[in-house]
Amino acid sequence: MPTRELIASITGKKKKDWQDKLSEINQRQLTTVGLFMQRFALRERRGLLGALRQSSVTHIPLVHIREDTTREEMRILQQHFGARYFTIHEFMFQRLQNWRGFYKQLYLEMSTDNRVAPMFRSRRSAVSVSISHTTKSSPSPRPKIMSM
């Protein structure tokens, strides 16, 4: 059975959010983290990427990007931190041309309804299911993983 590992992640919305998380990561000398950029504006992401280069972090295998993430940001994350997986939401498929050259590294993150949108049912690809997106109306705190 393959080894599985939980990794700490950098999340938030404001500069203080990523600074606090990065400070704790540096204190603990963590080298591998996840990065969720969904709520960080471009200005915050630029500061975060610069700070990551000066941190204990050497590996960021998974990055959740937002619709305005640039290919340059993705290149930096791939080249400097070995990013292999970039997750996106369903609505972001309308902007796929923004990430030309990264298509094989893009993975769909399910929306909160736990359903595969019709446009994806005929495609064979990997799907990321985030348990952070469960809702109070869900019958169980664990989302259903649907086969495609």
Secondary structure, DSSP 8 states (H G I E B T S, - for coil): --------EE--SSHHHHHHHHHHHHHTT--B-EEE-TT--HHHHHHHHHHHHTSS--B--EEE--TT--HHHHHHHHHHH---EEEEEGGGGGGGGGGTT-GGGEEEE--TT----GGGTT----EE--GGG--TTSSSSS------
